[in-house]
Amino acid sequence: MTKRIIERLGETDQLFLSENSAELALERGDLRLQLVALSKNKQEQIHFLHEAIAILEQGRIEFEDISVSLYLDLSLQLAKAYMIYFELSHDTKFALITQQILKPLAHLNDGNIFLFLAYSCACKQENALTRHWLVKYEKTVTFDPILLQQYSAFKPFHAEHWFKTLIQHKLN
């Protein structure tokens, strides 16, 4: 699997030189995030995160004529990269950056945006905002109550009545 990812990474990096596009930036960023997940070496993970962040940021600003859905995908991948960075470093500035990327897109009512915003707020111990975004997330088709119970960032809320109600409402 790692070999296939690295081969595709080389291919996409070559394509970048001749026919760069927002779609290619999304794939190049995703490949690096896959390598982050596979690596056990923190320095290597950070290296691939830096590359992914740079590629995804560039993809969001370099191409003016991209669709809203592609811009959203680039933004979600970028937010994911910053939240992985938070998980590695426990530095709340990465949760703040995630919020800065996604808050302007909240009007799109995308469940993944709400989930990432809730997660980043939970990491910053912003309990009221965590609840706000989770309530919005619960109203989307992508809502996954099992996933909420698995994320460690939401563990402090497991005993809260509103959290239990949110989970039970969808499980029933």
N, C-alpha and C positions, 0 to 999 in steps of 0.2 A: 504494500500500500504506500509506504513512504517513498519507495523508488518511483512509483507511478506519479505521485504528487510532484516530486522533484523534476521528473522528466517534463511534466506539463508546465511546471514553473519556468523551466528553460524555454519551452516553446512559446509561452505567453510573453516572456520577457523579450524574445526575438520579435514577436508580432508587435510589441510596443514600439519598437524602433521603426517599423514601416507603416503600420496601420492602427494607431492608437484609437481607442474609443472608450466611452463610459462603460460599456458592457465588458470590455477587456479589463478595465480598471477594477471592476467588481470581481471578476474571476481572479485576477492577480492578487487582490487583497484577500479573497477567500482562501486561496491556496496557502498563503502565508499564515492565515489563522488556523488552517488545518495542521500546518507544521507546528504551530504553537501548542496545539492540543496533543500532538504526538510526542513532543519533546519533553524530556525530564530535566533538562538543564535550564536553569533560570536565566542565565545570560543569553542563551540561544533563544529562549522564548521572548525575551525583551527585544533582541535583535529583530526577530521576525515581526513582533508587534510594531516596532518603529517603522519597518518597511511597509507593513499593511496600512498603518495610519497615514503615512505620507502618500501612498498610492490612492487610498480612498478619499483623502482630503483633496488631492489634485483632481480626481475624477469628479468630485462634486462641483468644483469651481471652473475647471478647464472647458467643459462642454456645455455650451449655453442652450443648445437645442435638444436637451434630453427630456424624456417624458417624466411626469410626476412620479410614476411608479418606479422608474429606474433611479431617480433622485432619492426616493424613499428607500429603496434597496441599498444604495450606497450609504445613506445616512444610518440605516439600521446596522449595517456591517461595521461602520465606523464606531457607532455607539457600543457595539459588541466588543470591538477591539479595546476601547477604553475601559469597559467593565472587566474584561480579562486582565487588563493592566491593574485595575483596582484590586482584583483578587490576588494578584501576585505581590503587590506592594502595600496594600491596605492604606493607600494615600487617598484621602477623600477628594483631592483635586480632580481625580479621574472620574469620580461620580458626578462632580460638578460639571465637567466638560460634557459628559453624556447628557446631562440636563440641558446644557446650552445648545447642543446639537438637535435634540428632539423636541423641546418645548415649542419652537416655532412651527413644528409639523403636527402638533397635537390636534389641530382642527381637521386633520384628515381622518380622525376617528379610527385609526389602525390599532388593533389590539396589541401588536408587538411594541408600538410606541408607548402605549400605556404601561405595559409590563416592564419595559426598560426604565421608564420614568419612576415607576413604583420601586423597582429594585434599587435604582440609584438613590432615591429618597431614603429608603430603608438603610442603605449603607451609610448615609449621612445622619441617620437617626432623626429624620424629619417625619415623625409619626403621623401627623395630620395629613401631610402631603402624600405619604405612602398610602394611607387609607383612601384619599381622594382619587389617586391614580388606579388603585386596585378596584374601586367601585366602578370606574369607567371601563377598566379592563374586563370586569365581570359581565358587562353588557355587550361584549363583542362575541363574534362567532369563534374567535380563536381562544377564548377563555378555557384554561385547563386547570381545574382545582387540584389535581394530583401534582402538577408542576409546582404550584404555589407551596405545597406542603414539602416539597423536596429542596427548594432553595433555602440555604442557611440564613440568608438575609431576612427572610420572613419568619424565622423561628420565634423571635420575640413576640410575634403577634398571634401565635397559635392558641394562646390561652384567652385572647381577647374575644369578647362576645361577637363583635361585628365581623371579625375574621371567620369565626366558626360559622356564623350565619351565611357569609359569603360562600364559603366552601360547601356547606350543606345545601344551600339553595340550588346549586348546579348538580350536586350528586343525586338529588332526589328526582 
